[in-house]
């Protein structure tokens, strides 16, 4: 229960900041810390898009890129530098396997509580592929059948079982 409340609080902070703006370097540092990896930047931009578009994700990569470019509040919250903003295609490439991410476009999500799988490493490394969820969690998936079921929308993150682990600092060291 506490974990759910913490996640909800994190999303509220993110979306209140998106809606009304936020000041101070500490808040921006927090957003930058949450978005060090390309998979996190994409997942969070997807959720931000959905939060201002009736809880529906973008229909394709171009719509997501246009959203990131068109709203001045989004790039700082994703920790995007001006050079990254000029080359948004780069954040659509996995920093783990250097392949384009697979993205489940057009999903209807509940931005305050959803754990839907959104962004997927296409190839992965060492038999492990990452999956970013709508709640800002990243899973390591080693079971190909589970990965495929998550990609097809036939398995939620809750059902995915013990072969996945939530990761954070481990990927920062790579």
LUMKEKOL-269524 format. One record per residue: residue in three letters; x, y, z of N, C-alpha, C in turn. Coordinates in steps of 0.05 Angstrom, whole numbers, plus 5000, padded with zeros to 4 digits. Example, Ala and Ser with C-alpha at 12.3 -4.5 7.8 and 13.67 -1.06 7.14 Angstrom:
2
ALA526448865156524649105156526449345156/SER525749555142527349795143525850015157/
***
This chain:
174
UNK501649765000500050005000501750255000/UNK503950255017505650485018507050534991/UNK507850314977509150334952507350464931/UNK504750384931502750504913502450794919/UNK502350874944502051154952504551314943/UNK506851194946509351324937509351364907/UNK508551164892508451194863506451414855/UNK504151404868502051604862503151884868/UNK504551914890505652174898507752264877/UNK509352074867511352144847510052244822/UNK507952104813506452194789505152464793/UNK503952504817502752754822504752984821/UNK507152934832509253134831509953194802/UNK510252994787511053024759508853184743/UNK506353104747504253224731503353494741/UNK503553544767502953814777505153994767/UNK507653904768509854064757509454114727/UNK508553924712508053954684505754154679/UNK503754134695501354304691501854594699/UNK503154644722503454914732506255024731/UNK508154854723510954944723512054904751/UNK514654894752515954864778518555024778/UNK519255114801521655264803523655114820/UNK526055214819528155094836529654884822/UNK532254874828533954684815533554404826/UNK532754374851532354114863530253954848/UNK528054074841525953934826526953854799/UNK528354034785529453964759531553744761/UNK533153744782535153534787533753264790/UNK531453264805529953024809528952914782/UNK527853084765526952994739529252884723/UNK531453024723533752934707534752664717/UNK534752624743535652374755533852144747/UNK531252194745529251994737529551924708/UNK530852084692530852054663533752034651/UNK535451894665538151864655538351674631/UNK536551484630536551284608534551354587/UNK535151294562533251354540530551214544/UNK530650974555528150824559526350974579/UNK527551104599526051254619524951514606/UNK526651644590525751894576523351834559/UNK523351614544521151554527518651474543/UNK518951314563516651234579515351474593/UNK517051654604515951884617514652084598/UNK515852114574514652294554511952174545/UNK511851904542509351774534507151834555/UNK507851804581505951844602505152144603/UNK507052324600506352604599504452674576/UNK504952554553503152584530500352494537/UNK500152254548497552144555496152324576/UNK497652434595496352594616495052844605/UNK495852944582494553184571492953114546/UNK492552864540491052774517489052554523/UNK487552604545485352414551486352134559/UNK488752114571489851864580490451664557/UNK490751774533491451604510494251674501/UNK495851474496498651524487498751614458/UNK501051694450501351794422500851564402/UNK499951644378499351444357501851334343/UNK504051494344506551414331508851584342/UNK511251514333513651654342513551954335/UNK512652014311512552294303510752464321/UNK508452354330506752504348508052544375/UNK509552344384510952374409513252584407/UNK514752574385516852774380515753054379/UNK513553084365512253354362511353454390/UNK510353274406509553354434511953454450/UNK514153294449516553374464517553644455/UNK517553694428518553944417516654174422/UNK514154124422512154344422511554454450/UNK512054304471511454404498514054464512/UNK514554714517517154804529517554684557/UNK515454584570515754464597516854184596/UNK516554044573517253764572520253714572/UNK521853834554524753774553526153794580/UNK525754014595527154024621526353804640/UNK523853724639522853514657523953234649/UNK524753214624525952964615528952974617/UNK530053204625532953234627534253244599/UNK532753344579533853354552535553604548/UNK537853564538539653784531538653894504/UNK539554134497538754254471539754074448/UNK542053944450543053774429541253524426/UNK540253414449538453194447535753274435/UNK534853514441532353614430532653654400/UNK534953734391535453764362535653494348/UNK536153274363536453014351534852814368/UNK532152854368530452674384530552384375/UNK531352334350531552054342533351894360/UNK535352024371537351884388536151764413/UNK534051894425532851784449531051554443/UNK530451504418528851284410530551034405/UNK533151054411535050834409535850744437/UNK535750484441536550374467539450424474/UNK539950514498542650544507543850284516/UNK542250064516543349804523544249644499/UNK542549644477543249474454543549624428/UNK543349894430543650064406541650014384/UNK539449894390537249844371534950034377/UNK533250084357530850244362529050104382/UNK527850254400525950144419523450054405/UNK522149854416519449784408517549934426/UNK515550064415513750234431510850154425/UNK509350114446506450044443504950314442/UNK504550404418503250664414500150644418/UNK499050874425496150904426494750764449/UNK496150694470494950554493493350754510/UNK491150664520489650814540490750734567/UNK491750924583492950864608491851044630/UNK491950954654491251114678493851224688/UNK494451474683497151574689497851574718/UNK495951554736496651564764497051284777/UNK496351074762496550814775497150584756/UNK497550634731497850424711500650304711/UNK500850044707503449914704503649784676/UNK502249894657502349784629505249794618/UNK506049584605508649584591508449774567/UNK510349954564510250154543512550134523/UNK515050124534517450154518519149894522/UNK520149784500521549524501524249534487/UNK526349424500528749374485528149164464/UNK528949214440528349024418530048774419/UNK532548804425534448574425535348504453/UNK536148704468537248664495540148574495/UNK541048514519543848444523543948204542/UNK545448004534545847764551543347624558/UNK541447614540538947474545536947634562/UNK537547884567535748054583534848284566/UNK532248344566531148584553529648744574/UNK529949004572528549184590525849254579/UNK523949294598521249384592520649604611/UNK519949844600519150064617516150074620/UNK515250104644512350114650511350394653/UNK508750424652507550694655508050814682/UNK508750654702509150764729512150834735/UNK513750864714516550944716518350714726/UNK517450474726519050244733520250124708/UNK522550004711523849864689524249574698/UNK523349384681523649104687525848984670/UNK527248794680529148634665527648374658/UNK527248314633525748074625527647884612/UNK527647634623529347424612527747204598/UNK525247194603523546984591522247094566/UNK522946984543522047084517518947064514/UNK517746854525514846824523513447054539/UNK514547114562513347324579513747594565/UNK516147644553516647884539514747914516/UNK514347704500512447714478509647764487/UNK508747644509506047684519505747974529/UNK507848084541507648364549507548544525/UNK509148494505509048654480506348644467/UNK505148404466502548374453500248484470/UNK500848564495498748664513497148444526/UNK498248204527496847974539497747914567/UNK499548074577500548034604501348294617/UNK500248344640500948594653503548554669/UNK504748764678507248744693506748594719/UNK504348614730503648474755503748174752/UNK502948084728502747794723505447674714/UNK507347844709509747754695511547564711/UNK511247554737512647354752515547424761/UNK516847234773519447294786521847304767/UNK521547264741523847274723524647564717/UNK523047754725523748034721524448164748/UNK526248344746526948494770526948794763/UNK526048954782526149244778529049324780/UNK529849504762532649594762532749894764/UNK534849994774535250284775538250344772/UNK539750334794542550414793544250224777/UNK543449974774545149774760545549864731/UNK543549974718543850054691545450314688/UNK545450474709547050724708550050664707/UNK550850434717553650364717554650254690/UNK552750184672553550064647554550274628/
***
